[in-house]
Amino acid sequence: MFLDVSQLGVHYAGRPQPAVDGASFSLQAGEIGVLIGPSGCGKTTLLRAVAGLERAQAGTIRLAQQIVSSPQVQVPAESRRIGMVFQDYALFPHLDAAHNVAFGLTHLSRHQREQRVSEVLELVGLGNVHKRFPHELSGGQQQRVALARALAPQPRLLLLDEPFSNLDVDLRERLAHEVRGILKAAGATALFVTHDQLEAFAIGDRIGVMNEGRLHQWDDAYALYHRPETRFVADFIGHGVFVPATLRHQDGGVVACTPLGDLSDLDECPLPSSYPGGECDVLLRADDIVHDDAAPVQAQIMRKAFRGSEFLYTLRLASGQSMLAHVPSHHNHAVGEWIGIRAQVDHVVTFAREA
């Protein structure tokens, strides 16, 4: 592993709870990792610990198999060969793009410095902005100059703290895809922090979901969505609700009895003995719920959010149970209307029943 974080703990004086509590994850060389979670969950503190800006009170951080952080070891930030891209880009307003990128290359000769600046500006698609100052560049171009400056000294690891948060939503996802391409072309190993799921999915090979200092799951986007390991991950990623269910054996398989009827032919379904009395909560995503006028179960539309090709309907069953459903936008029903719905689930995700 190129970056290996093991049981990392970071505490701030005066706080009863650790900012990072027993976090473990790893990145291979050339991989892009993303830390995501609500505000105050510890993701930026974890990033700062990897950078060497926060001390580890427990656990270890290894970079290229060398321990750089532990309760006994603290390699200074400037000795770790780590590049950082900050939320506000931190470009020098009095320097043009070329001189901003060249800032960390004082160890090179003038010719080598100019050559490296041209290389990285070309890599980020800005081969024609050498002489332009930050105020003459768009937000997306400033972001790329900051990325070029971080890549120029050829760091072992690149850290990016909410690098797109100052950009508008449409530009964010597009730039995330472009930055992923740039990092892959550079062969860079990188660790991002973001609170935006679409951004995380667009850029990350591996994504970690954090809450209250704990890293709940470190996985690819598909697994986080379809196979969440904790209730928090299931709730935080995507749109879905938890519905009460009872698991029982039937015809050589397991059936989940839910308010939408029995769910059968389920992959990876736990046995009824996994829960007391087989009673559990089942995660139903918005894309597990199909609008079907012929379905026996009816639900009332409580809210609707137009998403272009589809609506996200918030529904309520006669029992009071809430549901979410993605419905093609040509099914434009009014709030308060009742529609037929059914569950279409090929694998079931279950959790212990909550009171």
N, C-alpha and C positions, 0 to 999 in steps of 0.2 A: 504494500500500500504506500502511496506517495504522501498522503496526509492521513494520519490516524489519530483520532480523538477518543480517549478511553476514560470513561467514568469521570468526566471533567466537572469540577465544582468551583464556582466563583461566588464569593460572598462580599457584600458591601457592609461596612461598619454601620451599625444602627438599624439594620434591617433584619427582622426575625427570619425571613425566608431567603434561601440562596437565590441569586439572580440566575445561575445555571446550576442544575442539580443532577449530577450523574449522567451527563450526556455522552453518548458513544456513537461514532460514525466514522466512515473512512471514504477516501477518494483515491481512485487510481490516477496515475499520470495521464493528463489529457482529458480527464472527466470534468464536467461542470456540475457543481452541487448548488442547491438552493435551500435556504432556511426560510420558512414561512410560518406565520402565526399572528395572533392579535397583538396590538400595541402592548408593550411591557412584558412580553412573554420570555425575553432573554436572548432573542436571536442576535441583536446587535452586540450585546455583551459577549456572546460566544464568539462572534466574528472578531471583536477587539482582543479577546484572549488569544485567538489564533495569530493575530497580528503582533502580539507582544505588548499591547497597550493595557491589558488587565492581567493581574497575577492569578495563577491557579492555586486554590487552597486544597484541592483534591484532584486526583487523576493525573493524566499525562496528555500532552500534545506532542506527536512525533511528526517531523517533516523530513522526508527522504530517510526514514529510519533513525534519525537523530532526535533525541528528546530536547525540545526547545522550551517546554513549560512543564513544571511539576511543582509540588510544594518545596522541593529542594533546588530546583533548577529554573532560572529565568534568563534565557538568551535575549539580549536587548533587541528591540524591534528593528533597529537599523542593521543588525547582523543576520537577519533572517532571510534576506533577499526576497521580500514580499512586496508586491505592488498594491496600491490602494486607489480605488475610485470612490469619491465621496458623493453624498447626496447633492451638494451644491457645486460639484465639479472642481472647485478651488483653483480655477485658472487665474493666472496673474493678468490683471486687466491692462497693465502697461507693456506687456510683451505680446508680440504677434504669435500666431499658431506655431510656427517653426521653433521660436525661442521657448515657448511653453513646453513643447515636446522635448527640446534639448536640455531642459533644466537639470535632469538627473544624469546627464552624460558627460560630466566634466572630466571623467577619467579617460575619455577618448580624445584622439587628435581632432583638429578642426575638420579635416576631410572625412574621417570616420564618423564624426558627429553628424555632419551634413548628410552623409550617405544613410545613416541609421534613421534620421528624421524623415528623409524622403521615403524610405522603406515602410515605416509604420504609418505615415500619413496615406501612402498608397494603399496599404493593407486595409485601413478603415474607410477607404473610398473618398479621401479628401486630398488627393494629389495636387489640387489647384488652390489651396487656401494658405500656403506658407506665410504670406505677408499680411494676412487679415487678422485683425484684433478680435478678442472675444465678443465685444459689443457689435461687431459686424457679422457675426455668425448666428444662425438660428439655434434654438435649444438643442435640437438633435445633432447639429454640427458641433456645438460646444461639448456635448456628451462624447462624441467620437474623438475630439481632440484630447479630452481627459483620458479616454481609453488608450489612445496612442501614446500619451505621456507615460501612462502606467506600464505599457508593454515595452517601451523603448529600451529600458535597461535589462530586458530579458529576465524578469523575475522568475523565481521557482514557482511561485503561487500568486495568483491575482485575487484580491478581495474587493467586492463591490457592495457598498451599503446603500440600498434603495436608490440605485443610480438613475432610475427613470421617473421618480416620484414627482419631479417638477414639470414633467411633460404631459401633454393632453393624452387622454385615454387611447385614441386611435393611433397616435404616434408611438405610444408605449409598447404595444404588442408588436407592431411592425419593427421597431428598433430592437426589441428583444430577439426576434428571429435573426435580424442582421448581425447583432452583436454575437449571437451564438455562432454564426458562420465565420465571423472574424476570429473568434477565440479558437474555433476548430482549425481554421487555416493557419493560425499561429502555433498550434499544438500546445496551447496554454492549459494549465490546470487552474480552475477558478472556483470561488465560493461566493455566492450572492446572498444578500438579505433582501427580502421584499415582503409586502403584505398583499400583493396582487396575485391571485391564483393563475389567471391567464398568462401573466408574465412568467410565473414560475414554470408552468407547463410548456411555454414556448422555448424556454432557454435551458432548463435543467435536464441532465441525465439522471440525477438522483435528487430527490426532494425530501427535506426533513420538516415535519410539522411539530411546532413547539407550542407549549402552553404552560404558564406558571413555572418557567425554568426547566421543565422536563421536555426531552425530545421523545415524542410519542411514537413516531414511525419514521424510518429512513428508507425510502423505496422509490420506484419509478412512478410516474403520474398514473399509469393504468392501475397499478396495485393500490395506490392510495384511494382511488375512486371506487374500484370494484372490490377490493379486499382490505378495507380499513381494519387495523388491528385494535383500535380503541374507539369507544363511543365518541370521544372528542374529535378524532380524525374523521369519523363518519359524518359528524355534524358540521365540521368546519369546511370540508372539501365538497363542492357541488351543492345541489339542492336535493333535499330529501326529508323524510319524517320517520319517526319510530312508531310502529303500531304494535299493539299487544298481539301475541300469537301463542298457539299451543302446538308443540311438535308431537306427532304420534306416528306409530308404525301402521302402514297400510299397504297391502299387496306387495310385500317384499321391499318396500322403500319407506321413506319418511315423508310425511305430509305436514305442511305448516297451515294450521287453521287460523285465518285472519278475518278482519271485518270485511275484506273484499272477496271472501270465499277461500276455498282450499287451494294452496299452492303445491303442486306436485311436479314430478320429474326434475327435482332440484339437484344441481351439482354441489358438491362440497357441503351438503347439509349436515349439521351435527345431529347426533342421536338424541332422542327425547330425554335419555338419562343424563345429558349434559346439564340440564336445568331442573330444579325442583318441580316435579309434576309436569315436566316438559314445557313449562311456561317461560316465555322469553319475550323480548322485543325484536321485531324484524325491521331492518332498514329498507324503506321503499323510496327509491330515487324518483325524481319527476319523470325520467324517461322509462321507468317501470310501469307507469300508469297510462293506459290507452283510453282515449275517448271513443266510446262505442255505444251508439244509441240503442242497440239491441241488448246491452248488458243489463242484468237484473239489479245491479247496485246503482243507485242514483246518488249524486252529490250536487250540492249547491255551490255556485261560483260566488266566492266572497271577495276576491280581488283578481285583477288581471293586469299583467305587465306585457306590453307589446315588445317583441324582440325581433321584428322584421319578418323572418320566415315563420315564426311561431309566437304563441302566447305562452307565458308562464302563468297558469291558473292556480290560485289558492282555493281549495275546495273544502267543503265540510259535509261529512256524512250525516244522516239523520241521528246517529248516535252521538254526534258532537266531535268525532274524530276528524282531525285536519289531514289533508292530503295536498300534494303538489303534483301538477301534471304539465308536461310540455305538449301543446296541441297546435297543429298546423294553423297558421294565421287566417286561412280562409274559413275556419270554424270560429266565427266571430260572435260568440254568445255574450249576452248581457250579464252584468253583475246581478245576482239574485236568481238567475235562471238555474234550473236543475238539468243536469246532463247525465247520461249513462257512462260509467267507467268500469274498467276491469284491469286487473294486474297481469302483466306479462313479464314474468321473472324467470331467468334461466339458471341463476345461482342465487342462493339466499345468504344474507349476512345477518347474523343474530348476535344479540347482547343480552346480558342478564336483565331481567325485568326491573324497571325503576318504579318506585312507588308513585 
